[in-house]
Amino acid sequence: MAGSSRPTVLLQLWTAAHMAERLVAEHLQRAGLSDEQFALLSRIALDGPVTPTALAAGMGVPGTTLADAVRRLEERGEIERLPNPADGRSHLLTLSLAGRERVEAAAPVVWEALEELRAELGVPPEEVESAMDELHRSLRAVTAPKASDN
């Protein structure tokens, strides 16, 4: 294979994502949250109020996949839909009080998982975070819908 980047980089990324998911899921069980719920609630906490389209793009999932998860969290009273002042045809998602409480309840166990990971890192955490930011930027660029897809 030509070049320094081999397809194993994508395999390593895929396996790392699944190992990280398992680490977080194990810790979140103690807070009564699934990793899907925590990721979605956390993303809304960081980005909200946010449109479902922007939320799906930020999470890297199709809108149809996100719709079911949003519906479940809305039924649990953890997120609310607000009118979108910029577009009367859409709405914004925001955390309810119950949603904020769930994210806050999970924070200690997520920090615990992060500290376990940091203790094993062979490089400064800031270097990993910087590389992850660049990776996310690159992945958003290559996975964004192309004008020819519309």
Phi and psi restraints in degrees (value plus and minus 20) as a CYANA .aco file:
   2 ALA   PHI    -103.5   -63.5
   2 ALA   PSI     132.2   172.2
   3 GLY   PHI      64.5   104.5
   3 GLY   PSI     147.3   187.3
   4 SER   PHI    -107.1   -67.1
   4 SER   PSI     -42.1    -2.1
   5 SER   PHI    -108.9   -68.9
   5 SER   PSI     100.1   140.1
   6 ARG   PHI    -127.1   -87.1
   6 ARG   PSI     141.1   181.1
   7 PRO   PHI     -77.8   -37.8
   7 PRO   PSI     -37.6     2.4
   8 THR   PHI     -83.3   -43.3
   8 THR   PSI     -42.1    -2.1
   9 VAL   PHI     -80.3   -40.3
   9 VAL   PSI     -63.3   -23.3
  10 LEU   PHI     -87.6   -47.6
  10 LEU   PSI     -56.8   -16.8
  11 LEU   PHI     -85.0   -45.0
  11 LEU   PSI     -63.0   -23.0
  12 GLN   PHI     -81.8   -41.8
  12 GLN   PSI     -61.5   -21.5
  13 LEU   PHI     -82.2   -42.2
  13 LEU   PSI     -65.3   -25.3
  14 TRP   PHI     -82.2   -42.2
  14 TRP   PSI     -66.7   -26.7
  15 THR   PHI     -88.5   -48.5
  15 THR   PSI     -57.6   -17.6
  16 ALA   PHI     -82.7   -42.7
  16 ALA   PSI     -60.6   -20.6
  17 ALA   PHI     -81.7   -41.7
  17 ALA   PSI     -61.5   -21.5
  18 HIS   PHI     -91.4   -51.4
  18 HIS   PSI     -55.9   -15.9
  19 MET   PHI     -87.3   -47.3
  19 MET   PSI     -61.0   -21.0
  20 ALA   PHI     -83.9   -43.9
  20 ALA   PSI     -60.6   -20.6
  21 GLU   PHI     -80.2   -40.2
  21 GLU   PSI     -62.9   -22.9
  22 ARG   PHI     -85.9   -45.9
  22 ARG   PSI     -61.9   -21.9
  23 LEU   PHI     -79.6   -39.6
  23 LEU   PSI     -69.2   -29.2
  24 VAL   PHI     -85.9   -45.9
  24 VAL   PSI     -62.7   -22.7
  25 ALA   PHI     -79.3   -39.3
  25 ALA   PSI     -61.7   -21.7
  26 GLU   PHI     -81.3   -41.3
  26 GLU   PSI     -61.6   -21.6
  27 HIS   PHI     -93.0   -53.0
  27 HIS   PSI     -57.3   -17.3
  28 LEU   PHI     -89.0   -49.0
  28 LEU   PSI     -47.6    -7.6
  29 GLN   PHI     -74.2   -34.2
  29 GLN   PSI     -55.0   -15.0
  30 ARG   PHI     -86.6   -46.6
  30 ARG   PSI     -44.7    -4.7
  31 ALA   PHI    -116.8   -76.8
  31 ALA   PSI     -17.1    22.9
  32 GLY   PHI      55.1    95.1
  32 GLY   PSI       4.7    44.7
  33 LEU   PHI    -140.3  -100.3
  33 LEU   PSI     128.1   168.1
  34 SER   PHI    -107.9   -67.9
  34 SER   PSI     141.0   181.0
  35 ASP   PHI     -85.6   -45.6
  35 ASP   PSI     -54.9   -14.9
  36 GLU   PHI     -81.7   -41.7
  36 GLU   PSI     -66.8   -26.8
  37 GLN   PHI     -81.5   -41.5
  37 GLN   PSI     -65.3   -25.3
  38 PHE   PHI     -83.8   -43.8
  38 PHE   PSI     -64.7   -24.7
  39 ALA   PHI     -80.6   -40.6
  39 ALA   PSI     -65.1   -25.1
  40 LEU   PHI     -87.3   -47.3
  40 LEU   PSI     -67.0   -27.0
  41 LEU   PHI     -83.1   -43.1
  41 LEU   PSI     -60.3   -20.3
  42 SER   PHI     -85.9   -45.9
  42 SER   PSI     -61.3   -21.3
  43 ARG   PHI     -83.9   -43.9
  43 ARG   PSI     -61.5   -21.5
  44 ILE   PHI     -85.7   -45.7
  44 ILE   PSI     -59.0   -19.0
  45 ALA   PHI     -81.2   -41.2
  45 ALA   PSI     -60.9   -20.9
  46 LEU   PHI     -95.1   -55.1
  46 LEU   PSI     -60.8   -20.8
  47 ASP   PHI    -120.9   -80.9
  47 ASP   PSI     -38.8     1.2
  48 GLY   PHI     -91.4   -51.4
  48 GLY   PSI     142.6   182.6
  49 PRO   PHI     -83.7   -43.7
  49 PRO   PSI     120.3   160.3
  50 VAL   PHI    -159.7  -119.7
  50 VAL   PSI     126.5   166.5
  51 THR   PHI     -93.8   -53.8
  51 THR   PSI     133.3   173.3
  52 PRO   PHI     -78.0   -38.0
  52 PRO   PSI     -56.5   -16.5
  53 THR   PHI     -83.4   -43.4
  53 THR   PSI     -66.8   -26.8
  54 ALA   PHI     -86.6   -46.6
  54 ALA   PSI     -56.6   -16.6
  55 LEU   PHI     -84.3   -44.3
  55 LEU   PSI     -65.5   -25.5
  56 ALA   PHI     -80.6   -40.6
  56 ALA   PSI     -64.5   -24.5
  57 ALA   PHI     -82.4   -42.4
  57 ALA   PSI     -62.8   -22.8
  58 GLY   PHI     -85.8   -45.8
  58 GLY   PSI     -49.0    -9.0
  59 MET   PHI    -112.9   -72.9
  59 MET   PSI     -30.8     9.2
  60 GLY   PHI      53.1    93.1
  60 GLY   PSI      12.0    52.0
  61 VAL   PHI    -144.7  -104.7
  61 VAL   PSI     134.6   174.6
  62 PRO   PHI     -85.8   -45.8
  62 PRO   PSI     128.6   168.6
  63 GLY   PHI     -77.7   -37.7
  63 GLY   PSI     -55.1   -15.1
  64 THR   PHI     -85.9   -45.9
  64 THR   PSI     -56.9   -16.9
  65 THR   PHI     -86.3   -46.3
  65 THR   PSI     -62.9   -22.9
  66 LEU   PHI     -86.3   -46.3
  66 LEU   PSI     -56.0   -16.0
  67 ALA   PHI     -76.2   -36.2
  67 ALA   PSI     -63.3   -23.3
  68 ASP   PHI     -85.3   -45.3
  68 ASP   PSI     -62.9   -22.9
  69 ALA   PHI     -85.7   -45.7
  69 ALA   PSI     -60.4   -20.4
  70 VAL   PHI     -82.4   -42.4
  70 VAL   PSI     -64.0   -24.0
  71 ARG   PHI     -79.2   -39.2
  71 ARG   PSI     -64.2   -24.2
  72 ARG   PHI     -82.3   -42.3
  72 ARG   PSI     -63.2   -23.2
  73 LEU   PHI     -88.8   -48.8
  73 LEU   PSI     -53.8   -13.8
  74 GLU   PHI     -87.6   -47.6
  74 GLU   PSI     -61.2   -21.2
  75 GLU   PHI     -82.8   -42.8
  75 GLU   PSI     -51.3   -11.3
  76 ARG   PHI    -100.7   -60.7
  76 ARG   PSI     -25.8    14.2
  77 GLY   PHI      58.2    98.2
  77 GLY   PSI       1.0    41.0
  78 GLU   PHI    -117.5   -77.5
  78 GLU   PSI     -36.5     3.5
  79 ILE   PHI    -153.3  -113.3
  79 ILE   PSI     137.7   177.7
  80 GLU   PHI    -149.2  -109.2
  80 GLU   PSI     131.3   171.3
  81 ARG   PHI    -120.0   -80.0
  81 ARG   PSI     113.3   153.3
  82 LEU   PHI    -140.0  -100.0
  82 LEU   PSI     131.0   171.0
  83 PRO   PHI     -81.2   -41.2
  83 PRO   PSI     123.5   163.5
  84 ASN   PHI    -112.6   -72.6
  84 ASN   PSI      89.0   129.0
  85 PRO   PHI     -84.3   -44.3
  85 PRO   PSI     -41.4    -1.4
  86 ALA   PHI    -106.8   -66.8
  86 ALA   PSI     -36.1     3.9
  87 ASP   PHI    -176.5  -136.5
  87 ASP   PSI      85.4   125.4
  88 GLY   PHI     -84.6   -44.6
  88 GLY   PSI     -33.6     6.4
  89 ARG   PHI    -106.7   -66.7
  89 ARG   PSI     -32.8     7.2
  90 SER   PHI    -139.6   -99.6
  90 SER   PSI    -198.3  -158.3
  91 HIS   PHI    -158.8  -118.8
  91 HIS   PSI     149.7   189.7
  92 LEU   PHI    -133.8   -93.8
  92 LEU   PSI     127.0   167.0
  93 LEU   PHI    -126.3   -86.3
  93 LEU   PSI     118.3   158.3
  94 THR   PHI    -163.9  -123.9
  94 THR   PSI     139.0   179.0
  95 LEU   PHI     -95.6   -55.6
  95 LEU   PSI     121.2   161.2
  96 SER   PHI    -104.2   -64.2
  96 SER   PSI     157.0   197.0
  97 LEU   PHI     -78.0   -38.0
  97 LEU   PSI     -63.3   -23.3
  98 ALA   PHI     -82.6   -42.6
  98 ALA   PSI     -58.6   -18.6
  99 GLY   PHI     -85.7   -45.7
  99 GLY   PSI     -63.3   -23.3
 100 ARG   PHI     -82.6   -42.6
 100 ARG   PSI     -60.0   -20.0
 101 GLU   PHI     -83.9   -43.9
 101 GLU   PSI     -58.4   -18.4
 102 ARG   PHI     -86.5   -46.5
 102 ARG   PSI     -61.6   -21.6
 103 VAL   PHI     -84.5   -44.5
 103 VAL   PSI     -64.0   -24.0
 104 GLU   PHI     -84.2   -44.2
 104 GLU   PSI     -57.2   -17.2
 105 ALA   PHI     -86.5   -46.5
 105 ALA   PSI     -51.5   -11.5
 106 ALA   PHI    -101.9   -61.9
 106 ALA   PSI     -41.4    -1.4
 107 ALA   PHI     -72.2   -32.2
 107 ALA   PSI     -66.7   -26.7
 108 PRO   PHI     -80.8   -40.8
 108 PRO   PSI     -59.7   -19.7
 109 VAL   PHI     -94.9   -54.9
 109 VAL   PSI     -48.9    -8.9
 110 VAL   PHI     -90.3   -50.3
 110 VAL   PSI     -61.8   -21.8
 111 TRP   PHI     -81.1   -41.1
 111 TRP   PSI     -57.6   -17.6
 112 GLU   PHI     -82.2   -42.2
 112 GLU   PSI     -64.4   -24.4
 113 ALA   PHI     -82.3   -42.3
 113 ALA   PSI     -62.3   -22.3
 114 LEU   PHI     -83.2   -43.2
 114 LEU   PSI     -61.6   -21.6
 115 GLU   PHI     -85.9   -45.9
 115 GLU   PSI     -56.5   -16.5
 116 GLU   PHI     -81.0   -41.0
 116 GLU   PSI     -63.7   -23.7
 117 LEU   PHI     -86.1   -46.1
 117 LEU   PSI     -66.2   -26.2
 118 ARG   PHI     -78.5   -38.5
 118 ARG   PSI     -56.0   -16.0
 119 ALA   PHI     -84.5   -44.5
 119 ALA   PSI     -44.1    -4.1
 120 GLU   PHI    -116.6   -76.6
 120 GLU   PSI     -33.3     6.7
 121 LEU   PHI     -85.7   -45.7
 121 LEU   PSI     118.2   158.2
 122 GLY   PHI    -114.6   -74.6
 122 GLY   PSI     -17.5    22.5
 123 VAL   PHI    -153.6  -113.6
 123 VAL   PSI     141.0   181.0
 124 PRO   PHI     -80.4   -40.4
 124 PRO   PSI     118.1   158.1
 125 PRO   PHI     -74.3   -34.3
 125 PRO   PSI     -52.7   -12.7
 126 GLU   PHI     -83.1   -43.1
 126 GLU   PSI     -54.8   -14.8
 127 GLU   PHI     -86.6   -46.6
 127 GLU   PSI     -60.6   -20.6
 128 VAL   PHI     -84.9   -44.9
 128 VAL   PSI     -65.5   -25.5
 129 GLU   PHI     -81.7   -41.7
 129 GLU   PSI     -60.3   -20.3
 130 SER   PHI     -84.6   -44.6
 130 SER   PSI     -64.1   -24.1
 131 ALA   PHI     -84.5   -44.5
 131 ALA   PSI     -58.5   -18.5
 132 MET   PHI     -85.8   -45.8
 132 MET   PSI     -59.2   -19.2
 133 ASP   PHI     -79.4   -39.4
 133 ASP   PSI     -64.9   -24.9
 134 GLU   PHI     -86.7   -46.7
 134 GLU   PSI     -58.7   -18.7
 135 LEU   PHI     -82.9   -42.9
 135 LEU   PSI     -65.6   -25.6
 136 HIS   PHI     -81.2   -41.2
 136 HIS   PSI     -62.9   -22.9
 137 ARG   PHI     -80.1   -40.1
 137 ARG   PSI     -65.7   -25.7
 138 SER   PHI     -85.3   -45.3
 138 SER   PSI     -63.4   -23.4
 139 LEU   PHI     -84.1   -44.1
 139 LEU   PSI     -60.1   -20.1
 140 ARG   PHI     -80.3   -40.3
 140 ARG   PSI     -59.8   -19.8
 141 ALA   PHI     -85.7   -45.7
 141 ALA   PSI     -63.3   -23.3
 142 VAL   PHI    -103.0   -63.0
 142 VAL   PSI     -36.6     3.4
 143 THR   PHI    -123.4   -83.4
 143 THR   PSI     -25.9    14.1
 144 ALA   PHI     -82.7   -42.7
 144 ALA   PSI     123.8   163.8
 145 PRO   PHI     -78.9   -38.9
 145 PRO   PSI     115.1   155.1
 146 LYS   PHI    -106.5   -66.5
 146 LYS   PSI     133.2   173.2
 147 ALA   PHI     -76.4   -36.4
 147 ALA   PSI     -52.2   -12.2
 148 SER   PHI     -92.4   -52.4
 148 SER   PSI     -35.9     4.1
 149 ASP   PHI     -98.2   -58.2
 149 ASP   PSI     -37.1     2.9
